[in-house]
């Protein structure tokens, strides 16, 4: 992993990601405490609604932002989004009603819907070697885990001396430093031969490629599994810890850190595992175990009440590890499912579609927890996670070949495609690594 970090461009981008996510993690803790101050034991419903608004921004704006940003300088897009997020975070300590949380969260996450897909699409252009890119994905996953691990630990330390309102200041600082790091790095330019396309085609291209690719349809189902289980953790941990266990703000930070710590350990182990095992069994098996853990947790709470504190922390850590094992390899699937010029569009589609799953599960986690209790909410979300895992088994073929044989009866024999991949017969039959593009608009089944 150290060798990848020696790449000066990736090293600085990775540093920017870590610092911004540390700030976002402080925001998560502070927002939970703010919601508890404003709504008490109904904080889960407030957070569920706030996170649902966040997902609406992600799902609705990510493809539009990607289509617009394709014509803008990459650095300007990334720095501008960071500065917008910093500006919004400045206002968060001063709000005194729930509706203000909803408005500011929408604006902040609209900026994130612009930043994250653009950031993810840059990395494959910086690290072109498959092994380096796999390591970078695990490092990126670790960065997200730092949000769930180090940020709560830092929050617990700060809360010993200051009120939670000061945590929002850490969020502002994180976004500002991230913007500065990106500003002073030289990003790779987009290839000049990228085909000019109408806005509507740019808007829908990533979604069309994504939904036409079987492995990505499987990824979409796995996103639902991951979202269902982890939405309960992110929405209801504050209620379970502070109302159920009657614990302090510091214990809330420890619980979130347990989830992040499990996720981090999983991300550290995955690069070596993925050298021996393909993505599908790792991701599908993790989704099945995560759904089982969530269903089992729901039954335990219904029959026995809340588990002992130590067991609660262990279960949160295991859930984090399984969650990470589902999501970490997803970047490899996306990279291998599109040409370089289509990667921004397909990363944007993944961003929007995956967060569509969160749009479903966040409100369920909050509202079901308040209406029916934590046990029934866990059972419901565990059932959704199991549906996602089983759907992935069905739509993502096992033992998918690297190259697919197919025909092009609609193309002339002198088409430029056949210079790179020679074809035979009157129907221009040939084989190569298959991705959806202008010449390959549907996935081959029987030729």
C-alpha positions in Angstrom: 0.0 0.0 0.0 2.9 2.3 0.7 4.1 2.2 -2.9 0.7 3.5 -4.1 0.8 6.4 -1.7 4.2 7.4 -3.2 2.3 8.4 -6.3 2.3 12.2 -5.7 -1.1 12.8 -7.3 -2.9 10.0 -5.6 -1.1 10.7 -2.3 -2.4 14.2 -2.2 -5.9 13.3 -3.4 -6.0 10.5 -0.7 -5.0 13.0 1.9 -7.7 15.4 0.8 -10.3 12.6 1.0 -9.2 11.6 4.5 -9.3 15.1 5.9 -12.7 15.9 4.3 -14.1 12.6 5.6 -12.8 13.2 9.1 -14.7 16.5 9.0 -17.8 14.7 7.7 -17.5 12.2 10.6 -17.5 15.0 13.1 -20.6 16.3 11.4 -22.3 12.9 11.8 -21.8 12.8 15.5 -22.7 16.5 16.0 -25.9 16.1 13.8 -27.0 13.1 15.9 -26.6 15.0 19.1 -28.3 18.1 17.7 -31.3 15.9 16.6 -31.4 14.4 20.0 -31.5 17.9 21.6 -34.3 19.0 19.3 -36.4 15.8 19.2 -35.4 13.6 22.1 -36.2 9.9 21.6 -37.7 10.9 18.2 -34.2 11.7 17.0 -34.1 8.5 15.0 -37.1 9.7 12.9 -35.5 13.1 12.4 -32.2 11.6 11.3 -34.0 9.1 9.1 -35.7 12.0 7.3 -32.5 14.1 7.1 -30.6 11.2 5.6 -33.5 10.5 3.2 -33.2 14.2 2.0 -29.5 13.6 1.6 -30.2 10.6 -0.6 -32.8 12.6 -2.7 -30.0 15.1 -3.4 -27.6 12.3 -4.3 -30.1 10.3 -6.5 -31.6 13.3 -8.3 -28.5 15.5 -8.7 -25.6 13.2 -9.3 -26.3 12.3 -12.9 -27.1 16.0 -13.7 -24.0 17.2 -12.0 -21.9 14.6 -13.8 -23.3 15.6 -17.2 -22.6 19.3 -16.5 -19.2 18.7 -14.9 -18.0 16.7 -17.9 -17.6 20.1 -19.7 -15.8 21.8 -16.8 -12.3 21.5 -15.5 -12.0 18.7 -13.0 -10.1 20.7 -10.4 -12.7 23.5 -10.5 -15.5 21.0 -9.9 -13.8 19.4 -6.9 -12.5 22.6 -5.2 -15.9 24.4 -5.8 -17.8 21.5 -4.2 -15.6 21.5 -1.2 -16.0 25.2 -0.7 -19.8 25.0 -0.9 -19.8 22.2 1.7 -17.6 24.3 4.0 -19.9 27.3 3.7 -23.0 25.3 4.6 -21.3 23.7 7.6 -20.6 27.2 8.9 -24.4 27.7 9.4 -25.1 24.3 11.2 -24.2 25.4 14.7 -26.7 28.2 14.6 -29.9 26.3 13.7 -32.6 25.9 16.3 -35.4 24.0 14.4 -35.7 20.7 12.6 -36.7 22.1 9.2 -33.4 24.1 9.1 -31.5 20.8 9.4 -33.3 19.5 6.4 -32.6 22.5 4.2 -28.9 22.7 5.0 -28.4 19.0 4.7 -29.9 19.1 1.2 -27.6 21.9 0.1 -24.5 20.3 1.6 -25.2 16.9 0.0 -26.0 18.5 -3.4 -22.4 19.6 -3.3 -21.3 16.1 -2.3 -23.3 14.6 -5.2 -21.0 16.7 -7.4 -17.7 16.0 -5.6 -17.8 12.3 -5.0 -18.4 10.9 -8.5 -15.9 13.3 -10.0 -13.3 12.3 -7.4 -13.9 8.6 -7.9 -13.6 8.9 -11.7 -10.2 10.6 -11.4 -8.5 7.8 -9.6 -8.5 5.2 -12.5 -6.8 7.8 -14.6 -4.2 8.4 -12.0 -3.5 4.7 -11.3 -3.8 2.7 -14.4 -2.3 -0.6 -13.1 -5.0 -3.0 -12.0 -3.2 -4.1 -8.8 -2.5 -0.5 -7.8 -6.1 0.5 -8.5 -7.3 -2.4 -6.3 -5.1 -1.2 -3.4 -6.3 2.4 -4.0 -9.9 1.1 -3.7 -9.1 -0.4 -0.3 -7.3 2.7 0.8 -10.4 4.7 -0.3 -12.6 2.4 1.7 -10.3 2.9 4.7 -10.7 6.6 4.3 -14.5 6.2 4.6 -13.9 4.0 7.6 -11.8 6.7 9.2 -15.0 8.7 9.1 -16.7 6.1 11.3 -13.6 5.3 13.5 -11.3 8.2 14.0 -14.0 10.9 13.8 -16.1 9.5 16.7 -12.9 9.1 18.7 -11.9 12.7 18.0 -15.5 13.7 18.8 -15.3 11.8 22.1 -12.1 13.7 23.0 -13.4 17.1 22.0 -16.7 16.5 23.9 -14.7 16.2 27.1 -13.8 19.9 26.8 -16.4 21.6 24.5 -20.0 21.3 23.4 -20.9 19.4 20.3 -21.6 22.7 18.4 -17.8 23.1 18.1 -17.6 19.8 16.1 -19.2 21.6 13.2 -16.0 23.8 13.1 -14.0 20.7 12.5 -16.2 19.9 9.5 -15.6 23.3 8.0 -11.8 23.0 8.5 -11.8 19.5 6.9 -13.5 20.8 3.7 -11.3 23.9 3.4 -8.1 21.8 3.8 -9.4 19.3 1.2 -10.0 22.1 -1.2 -6.5 23.4 -0.8 -4.9 20.0 -1.3 -6.9 19.5 -4.5 -6.1 23.0 -5.7 -2.4 22.4 -5.6 -2.3 19.0 -7.3 -2.0 18.5 -11.1 -4.9 16.3 -12.2 -4.7 14.2 -15.4 -6.5 15.7 -18.3 -9.5 14.0 -20.0 -8.6 12.4 -23.3 -9.1 14.8 -26.2 -10.7 12.1 -28.4 -13.7 11.8 -26.1 -16.8 11.9 -28.4 -19.0 15.0 -28.1 -22.5 13.9 -27.1 -25.8 15.8 -26.5 -26.6 16.7 -22.9 -29.5 14.2 -22.7 -27.2 11.4 -23.8 -24.5 12.4 -21.3 -27.2 12.6 -18.6 -28.5 9.0 -19.3 -25.4 7.2 -20.7 -24.0 6.1 -17.3 -27.4 4.7 -16.2 -27.9 2.9 -19.5 -24.4 1.2 -19.3 -24.9 0.3 -15.7 -28.4 -1.3 -16.0 -27.4 -3.2 -19.2 -24.4 -4.9 -17.4 -25.3 -8.0 -15.4 -22.5 -7.7 -12.9 -23.6 -4.1 -12.1 -27.2 -5.1 -11.7 -25.9 -7.6 -9.1 -23.9 -4.7 -7.5 -27.1 -2.7 -7.4 -28.8 -5.5 -5.5 -25.9 -5.8 -3.1 -26.0 -2.0 -2.5 -29.5 -2.6 -1.2 -28.2 -5.2 1.2 -25.5 -3.0 2.5 -27.8 0.0 2.8 -30.5 -1.9 4.7 -28.2 -3.2 7.4 -26.0 -0.1 7.8 -29.0 2.4 7.7 -30.1 0.9 11.0 -26.7 1.5 12.5 -26.3 5.1 11.3 -29.9 6.2 12.1 -30.6 4.4 15.4 -27.3 4.1 17.2 -27.8 7.5 18.9 -31.3 6.4 20.2 -30.1 2.9 21.3 -27.0 4.3 23.1 -28.5 7.4 24.8 -32.1 6.2 25.4 -31.7 2.4 25.5 -28.4 2.1 27.4 -28.8 5.5 29.1 -25.1 6.2 28.1 -23.2 9.3 27.4 -22.1 11.1 24.3 -18.7 9.4 24.6 -20.3 6.0 24.4 -22.1 7.0 21.3 -18.7 7.8 19.7 -17.4 4.4 20.8 -20.4 2.6 19.2 -19.9 4.4 15.9 -16.1 3.7 16.2 -16.8 0.0 16.6 -18.7 -0.1 13.3 -15.9 1.8 11.6 -13.2 -0.3 13.1 -14.7 -3.5 11.8 -15.1 -1.9 8.4 -11.4 -0.8 8.5 -10.1 -4.3 9.4 -12.1 -5.8 6.5 -10.7 -3.2 4.0 -7.2 -4.0 5.1 -7.6 -7.7 4.5 -9.4 -7.4 1.2 -6.6 -6.7 -1.3 -4.8 -9.9 -0.4 -8.0 -11.9 -0.4 -9.1 -10.5 -3.8 -5.8 -11.8 -5.3 -7.0 -15.3 -4.7 -10.8 -15.0 -4.8 -13.0 -13.2 -7.4 -15.2 -10.3 -6.4 -18.6 -12.1 -6.6 -18.2 -14.7 -3.9 -16.7 -12.2 -1.5 -19.5 -9.7 -2.0 -22.4 -12.1 -2.1 -21.3 -14.1 0.9 -20.8 -11.0 2.9 -24.3 -9.7 2.0 -25.8 -13.0 3.1 -24.0 -13.0 6.4 -24.9 -9.3 7.0 -28.5 -9.9 6.4 -28.4 -12.9 8.8 -26.7 -10.8 11.5 -29.3 -8.1 11.1 -32.2 -10.6 11.3 -30.6 -12.3 14.3 -30.1 -9.0 16.1 -33.7 -8.1 15.6 -34.9 -11.5 17.1 -32.5 -11.1 20.0 -33.8 -7.6 20.9 -37.5 -8.8 20.6 -36.9 -11.8 22.8 -34.2 -10.7 25.2 -34.0 -7.0 25.0 -30.8 -5.1 24.4 -27.7 -7.2 24.5 -24.9 -6.6 27.0 -22.8 -3.5 26.0 -19.8 -5.5 24.9 -21.9 -7.8 22.7 -23.5 -4.7 21.2 -20.1 -3.3 20.3 -18.9 -6.6 18.8 -22.0 -7.0 16.6 -21.5 -3.4 15.4 -17.9 -4.2 14.5 -18.9 -7.4 12.6 -21.6 -5.5 10.7 -19.0 -2.9 9.7 -16.6 -5.6 8.5 -19.3 -7.3 6.3 -20.5 -3.9 5.0 -17.0 -3.0 3.9 -16.5 -6.4 2.2 -19.6 -5.7 0.1 -18.7 -2.2 -1.0 -14.9 -2.2 -1.3 -14.6 -4.3 -4.5 -17.4 -2.2 -6.3 -14.9 0.2 -7.8 -13.2 -2.7 -9.6 -16.5 -3.8 -11.1 -17.2 -0.3 -12.3 -13.7 0.2 -13.8 -13.9 -3.1 -15.7 -17.4 -2.3 -17.0 -16.8 0.8 -19.0 -14.2 2.5 -21.3 -12.1 5.3 -19.8 -14.3 8.1 -21.3 -17.4 6.5 -19.8 -16.1 6.1 -16.3 -17.3 9.5 -14.9 -20.8 8.6 -16.1 -20.8 5.1 -14.7 -19.4 6.2 -11.4 -22.1 8.8 -11.3 -24.7 6.2 -12.0 -23.4 4.0 -9.2 -23.5 7.0 -6.9 -27.1 7.8 -7.8 -28.4 4.2 -7.9 -26.6 3.0 -4.7 -27.9 6.0 -2.8 -31.4 5.2 -4.1 -31.1 2.1 -1.9 -30.3 4.4 1.1 -33.3 6.6 0.1 -35.5 3.6 0.8 -33.7 2.3 3.9 -33.0 5.5 5.8 -36.7 6.4 6.3 -37.6 2.8 7.2 -34.8 2.7 9.8 -36.0 5.9 11.4 -39.7 5.6 11.2 -40.0 1.9 11.9 -37.7 2.3 14.9 -39.9 4.9 16.3 -43.3 3.3 15.4 -42.6 -0.4 16.1 -39.4 -0.5 18.2 -35.8 -1.4 17.4 -36.3 -5.2 17.2 -39.0 -5.0 14.5 -37.0 -2.3 12.6 -34.0 -4.6 12.5 -36.1 -7.6 11.3 -37.6 -5.5 8.6 -34.3 -4.2 7.4 -32.7 -7.6 7.7 -35.4 -9.0 5.4 -34.7 -6.2 2.9 -31.0 -7.0 3.0 -31.7 -10.7 2.4 -33.9 -9.9 -0.6 -31.0 -7.8 -2.0 -28.5 -10.6 -1.5 -30.7 -13.2 -3.2 -31.4 -10.9 -6.1 -27.7 -10.5 -6.6 -27.3 -14.3 -6.8 -29.9 -14.4 -9.5 -28.9 -11.5 -11.7 -25.1 -11.7 -11.5 -24.0 -14.9 -13.3 -21.4 -17.0 -11.5 -18.2 -18.0 -13.4 -18.7 -15.1 -15.9 -16.1 -15.4 -18.6 -13.6 -12.6 -19.1 -14.2 -12.5 -22.8 -17.6 -12.9 -24.4 -18.2 -14.3 -28.0 -20.8 -12.3 -29.9 -21.9 -11.1 -33.4 -22.2 -7.8 -35.2 -24.4 -8.5 -38.2 -25.3 -4.7 -38.3 -21.7 -3.5 -38.9 -19.8 -3.5 -42.2 -16.8 -5.8 -42.5 -14.4 -2.8 -42.7 -15.6 -1.3 -39.4 -12.7 0.1 -37.3 -13.8 -2.3 -34.4 -12.6 -5.3 -36.4 -9.1 -3.9 -36.8 -8.7 -4.3 -33.1 -10.8 -7.4 -32.7 -10.9 -9.4 -36.0 -14.2 -11.0 -36.8 -15.1 -14.1 -38.9 -18.2 -15.2 -40.9 -21.0 -13.3 -42.5 -22.3 -12.1 -39.1 -18.9 -10.8 -38.0 -18.5 -13.1 -35.0 -15.6 -12.4 -32.6 -14.8 -12.2 -28.8 -13.2 -9.7 -26.5 -13.6 -8.2 -23.0 -17.2 -6.9 -23.3 -18.5 -3.6 -22.1 -21.6 -1.6 -23.1 -20.7 1.2 -25.6 -21.8 2.6 -29.0 -21.1 -0.7 -30.8 -22.3 -3.0 -28.0 -25.7 -1.7 -26.7 -27.0 -5.0 -25.2 -25.4 -7.8 -23.3 -24.9 -10.9 -25.4 -26.8 -14.0 -24.3 -27.0 -16.5 -27.1 -24.7 -14.6 -29.4 
